[in-house]
Amino acid sequence: MDDRHIALVQESFRKVAPISDVAADLFYGRLFEAAPHLRGLFPEDMSEQKRKLMMMLATAVNGLTKLETIAPAVAALAVRHNDYGVKPEHYEPVGASLIWTLEQGLGDGFTPDVREAWVETYTFLAGFMKDAAASAEKARAS
């Protein structure tokens, strides 16, 4: 991720943050529509989960310029997700739902450059999380 992409992600997220409740509703609505089999991985009452989603997104986005500071939190999140039954293939519909949500929330502000920056960022973070979960799983097995 280059500085320009990081800036685009951070600037665009600042526009989404004020509508975080709506964004979380859009995200989970889209996710469960696209991948209904994932609904069982979540609690019935989603209010706390939605708050956690937006909090973790904010932490990740704000830490993109200093990845070493967010790496432990992102790795721990990956391990927790693994423990909840999240599989590597689940990251694809999550990413697609995130991009769709940003498109809805940002409207005309979701330019091709902003899309590219978010796709790159999500791909990087999802890859990091999958690797962290796999490493934790290997460590447990040995």
KEKEVO-642438 format. One record per atom (N, C-alpha, C): y, x, z. Coordinates in steps of 0.1 Angstrom, whole numbers, plus 5000, padded with zeros to 4 digits. Each point is the difference from the previous one (the first is absolute). Example, Ala and Ser with C-alpha at 12.3 -4.5 7.8 and 13.67 -1.06 7.14 Angstrom:
BEGIN
v; u; w
4943; 5132; 5078;
5012; 4991; 5000;
5012; 5009; 5000;
5011; 4996; 4993;
5011; 5009; 5000;
5011; 4992; 5008;
// end
This chain:
BEGIN
v; u; w
4988; 5008; 5000;
5012; 4992; 5000;
5012; 5009; 5000;
5009; 4997; 4991;
5012; 5008; 5000;
5012; 4993; 5007;
5010; 5007; 5003;
5011; 4995; 5008;
5006; 4987; 4994;
5001; 4999; 4987;
5005; 4988; 4993;
4992; 4988; 5003;
4987; 5002; 4999;
4991; 4988; 5003;
5000; 4996; 5015;
5001; 5010; 5008;
5001; 4997; 5015;
5013; 4992; 5002;
5011; 5005; 4994;
5013; 4993; 5002;
4999; 4985; 4995;
4993; 4998; 4989;
4999; 4987; 4994;
4992; 4991; 5009;
4989; 5005; 5006;
4992; 4993; 5009;
5008; 4996; 5013;
5006; 5010; 5005;
5008; 4997; 5012;
5011; 4991; 4998;
5008; 5001; 4989;
5011; 4991; 4997;
4995; 4986; 4998;
4989; 4999; 4993;
4995; 4986; 4997;
4994; 4994; 5012;
4994; 5008; 5009;
4995; 4994; 5012;
5011; 4995; 5009;
5011; 5007; 5001;
5011; 4995; 5008;
5005; 4986; 4995;
4998; 4997; 4988;
5003; 4986; 4995;
4990; 4990; 5004;
4987; 5004; 5002;
4989; 4991; 5003;
5000; 4998; 5016;
5004; 5010; 5007;
4999; 4999; 5015;
5007; 4988; 5006;
5011; 4996; 4995;
5006; 4988; 5006;
4992; 4987; 4997;
4992; 5000; 4990;
4991; 4988; 4998;
4986; 5003; 5003;
4998; 5008; 5010;
4986; 5005; 5003;
4990; 4989; 5003;
5005; 4989; 5007;
4991; 4989; 5002;
4995; 4993; 4987;
5010; 4998; 4991;
4996; 4994; 4987;
4991; 5010; 4992;
5004; 5013; 5001;
4992; 5009; 4992;
4985; 5001; 5006;
4999; 4999; 5013;
4986; 5001; 5005;
4993; 4987; 4996;
5006; 4988; 5001;
4994; 4988; 4995;
4996; 5001; 4986;
5009; 5005; 4991;
4996; 5002; 4986;
4988; 5009; 4998;
5001; 5011; 5007;
4989; 5010; 4999;
4987; 4995; 5003;
4998; 4994; 5012;
4987; 4995; 5004;
4996; 4988; 4992;
5010; 4991; 4996;
4996; 4989; 4991;
4994; 5005; 4987;
5007; 5010; 4994;
4995; 5006; 4988;
4986; 5007; 5002;
4999; 5007; 5010;
4988; 5008; 5003;
4988; 4990; 5001;
5002; 4990; 5008;
4988; 4991; 5002;
4998; 4991; 4988;
5009; 4998; 4992;
4998; 4993; 4987;
4993; 5009; 4990;
5003; 5012; 5000;
4994; 5010; 4990;
4986; 5005; 5005;
4999; 5001; 5013;
4987; 5005; 5006;
4997; 4992; 5012;
4995; 4988; 4998;
4997; 4991; 5012;
4990; 5005; 5009;
4991; 5009; 4995;
4990; 5006; 5008;
5006; 5009; 5011;
5012; 5004; 4999;
5006; 5009; 5010;
5006; 4992; 5012;
5001; 4987; 4999;
5006; 4991; 5010;
4992; 5002; 5014;
4987; 5002; 4999;
4992; 5001; 5012;
5003; 5013; 5008;
5007; 5010; 4994;
5003; 5012; 5007;
5012; 4999; 5009;
5007; 4988; 4999;
5012; 4998; 5007;
4999; 4989; 5011;
5008; 5000; 5010;
5000; 4990; 5010;
5004; 4986; 4994;
4996; 4990; 5007;
5005; 4986; 4995;
5015; 4999; 5001;
5005; 5004; 5011;
5015; 5000; 5002;
5005; 5013; 4994;
5008; 4999; 4990;
5004; 5012; 4993;
5014; 5005; 5004;
5006; 4993; 5010;
5014; 5004; 5003;
5001; 5015; 5005;
4992; 5004; 5008;
5000; 5014; 5005;
4997; 5010; 4989;
4990; 4996; 4992;
4996; 5008; 4989;
5011; 5002; 4990;
5008; 4990; 4997;
5011; 5001; 4991;
5011; 5009; 5006;
5002; 4999; 5013;
5010; 5009; 5006;
4995; 5015; 4999;
4988; 5002; 5002;
4994; 5013; 5000;
5001; 5006; 4985;
4998; 4992; 4991;
5001; 5004; 4986;
5014; 5005; 4997;
5010; 4992; 5003;
5013; 5004; 4997;
5005; 5013; 5008;
4995; 5000; 5012;
5003; 5012; 5009;
4994; 5013; 4994;
4987; 4999; 4996;
4994; 5012; 4994;
5006; 5004; 4987;
5003; 4990; 4992;
5007; 5003; 4987;
5013; 5007; 5003;
5008; 4995; 5009;
5012; 5007; 5004;
4998; 5014; 5004;
4990; 5002; 5009;
4997; 5013; 5005;
4996; 5010; 4988;
4992; 4995; 4991;
4995; 5008; 4989;
5012; 5003; 4990;
5007; 4990; 4997;
5012; 5002; 4991;
5010; 5009; 5005;
5003; 4998; 5013;
5010; 5009; 5006;
4996; 5014; 5002;
4987; 5002; 5001;
4994; 5013; 5002;
4996; 5008; 4987;
5003; 4994; 4988;
4996; 5006; 4988;
5006; 5014; 4998;
5012; 5003; 5005;
5006; 5013; 4999;
4994; 5010; 5009;
4992; 4996; 5010;
4994; 5009; 5010;
4986; 4995; 5002;
4992; 5001; 4990;
4986; 4995; 5001;
4992; 5005; 5012;
5003; 5012; 5004;
4992; 5005; 5012;
5002; 4992; 5012;
5012; 4993; 5001;
5002; 4992; 5012;
4993; 4986; 5000;
4997; 4995; 4988;
4993; 4987; 4999;
4985; 5002; 4998;
4996; 5011; 4996;
4986; 5002; 4997;
4991; 4996; 5011;
5002; 5004; 5012;
4991; 4996; 5011;
4999; 4984; 5002;
5011; 4994; 4999;
5001; 4985; 5001;
4992; 4993; 4988;
5002; 5006; 4988;
4994; 4994; 4988;
4985; 5003; 5001;
4996; 5012; 5005;
4985; 5003; 5001;
4994; 4991; 5011;
5007; 4997; 5011;
4994; 4992; 5010;
4999; 4985; 4995;
5010; 4996; 4992;
4999; 4987; 4994;
4988; 4998; 4991;
4998; 5011; 4992;
4988; 5000; 4991;
4987; 4999; 5008;
4999; 5007; 5011;
4988; 5000; 5008;
4998; 4986; 5006;
5011; 4994; 5005;
4999; 4986; 5006;
4996; 4990; 4989;
5006; 5002; 4988;
4996; 4991; 4989;
4985; 5001; 4997;
4995; 5013; 4999;
4986; 5002; 4998;
4991; 4993; 5010;
5005; 5001; 5013;
4992; 4994; 5011;
5000; 4984; 4998;
5011; 4995; 4994;
5000; 4985; 4998;
4992; 4996; 4988;
4995; 5009; 4992;
4992; 4997; 4989;
5007; 5002; 4986;
5011; 5006; 5000;
5008; 5002; 4988;
4992; 5011; 4992;
4998; 4997; 4987;
4993; 5009; 4991;
5010; 5006; 4990;
4996; 5011; 4994;
5010; 5006; 4990;
5004; 4991; 4989;
4991; 4991; 4996;
5004; 4991; 4989;
5010; 4989; 5004;
5002; 4999; 5013;
5009; 4990; 5005;
5015; 5004; 4998;
5002; 5013; 4998;
5014; 5005; 4999;
5006; 4995; 4987;
4992; 4998; 4990;
5005; 4996; 4987;
5007; 4986; 5001;
4994; 4989; 5005;
5007; 4988; 5001;
5012; 5000; 5009;
4999; 5009; 5011;
5011; 5001; 5009;
5012; 5006; 4992;
4997; 5010; 4993;
5011; 5007; 4992;
5006; 4990; 4990;
4992; 4993; 4993;
5005; 4990; 4990;
5008; 4989; 5007;
4996; 4996; 5012;
5007; 4990; 5007;
5014; 5005; 5005;
5000; 5013; 5004;
5012; 5006; 5005;
5010; 5001; 4988;
4996; 5005; 4989;
5009; 5001; 4988;
5005; 4986; 4996;
4991; 4990; 5000;
5005; 4987; 4997;
5010; 4994; 5010;
4998; 5003; 5012;
5009; 4995; 5011;
5014; 5007; 4998;
5000; 5013; 4997;
5012; 5007; 4998;
5008; 4994; 4988;
4992; 4997; 4990;
5006; 4995; 4988;
5007; 4986; 5003;
4993; 4992; 5008;
5006; 4987; 5004;
5012; 5002; 5009;
4999; 5009; 5009;
5011; 5002; 5010;
5012; 5006; 4994;
4998; 5009; 4991;
5011; 5008; 4994;
5006; 4994; 4987;
4992; 4991; 4994;
5005; 4994; 4988;
5004; 5010; 4989;
5013; 4999; 4995;
5005; 5009; 4990;
5000; 5015; 5005;
5001; 5002; 5013;
5000; 5013; 5006;
4987; 5007; 4999;
4989; 4993; 4996;
4987; 5006; 4998;
4999; 5005; 4986;
5007; 5011; 4997;
5001; 5006; 4987;
4987; 5008; 4997;
4998; 5003; 4988;
4988; 5008; 4996;
5000; 5013; 5009;
5011; 5007; 5002;
5000; 5012; 5008;
4996; 4997; 5015;
5005; 4989; 5005;
4996; 4996; 5014;
4985; 4997; 5000;
4995; 4993; 4991;
4986; 4997; 4999;
4992; 5013; 5000;
5004; 5009; 4991;
4993; 5013; 4999;
5000; 5007; 5013;
5011; 5001; 5007;
5001; 5007; 5012;
4991; 4993; 5011;
5000; 4987; 5000;
4991; 4993; 5010;
4985; 5002; 4997;
4997; 4999; 4987;
4986; 5002; 4997;
4995; 5015; 5003;
5009; 5009; 4997;
4996; 5014; 5004;
4999; 5002; 5015;
5009; 4994; 5007;
5000; 5001; 5015;
4987; 4993; 5006;
4998; 4988; 4995;
4988; 4993; 5005;
4987; 5008; 4997;
4999; 5004; 4988;
4988; 5008; 4995;
4998; 5012; 5009;
5011; 5007; 5003;
4999; 5012; 5008;
4995; 4996; 5014;
5007; 4991; 5006;
4997; 4996; 5014;
4986; 4994; 5001;
4996; 4992; 4990;
4986; 4994; 5000;
4990; 5011; 4999;
5002; 5009; 4991;
4991; 5012; 4999;
4999; 5008; 5013;
5011; 5002; 5006;
5000; 5007; 5013;
4992; 4992; 5010;
5002; 4987; 5001;
4993; 4991; 5009;
4985; 5000; 4997;
4996; 4999; 4988;
4986; 5000; 4996;
4993; 5013; 5004;
5007; 5011; 4998;
4995; 5013; 5004;
4998; 5002; 5015;
5011; 4995; 5007;
4999; 5000; 5015;
4989; 4992; 5005;
4998; 4988; 4995;
4989; 4992; 5004;
4986; 5006; 4997;
4999; 5006; 4988;
4987; 5006; 4997;
4997; 5012; 5009;
5011; 5008; 5003;
4998; 5012; 5009;
4996; 4995; 5014;
5006; 4990; 5004;
4996; 4995; 5014;
4986; 4995; 5000;
4996; 4993; 4989;
4986; 4995; 4999;
4990; 5011; 5000;
5003; 5011; 4992;
4991; 5012; 5000;
4999; 5006; 5014;
5012; 5001; 5006;
5000; 5007; 5014;
4991; 4992; 5010;
5001; 4986; 4999;
4992; 4992; 5008;
4985; 5001; 4997;
4997; 5002; 4988;
4986; 5001; 4996;
4993; 5013; 5004;
5009; 5010; 5002;
4994; 5014; 5003;
4999; 5002; 5015;
// end
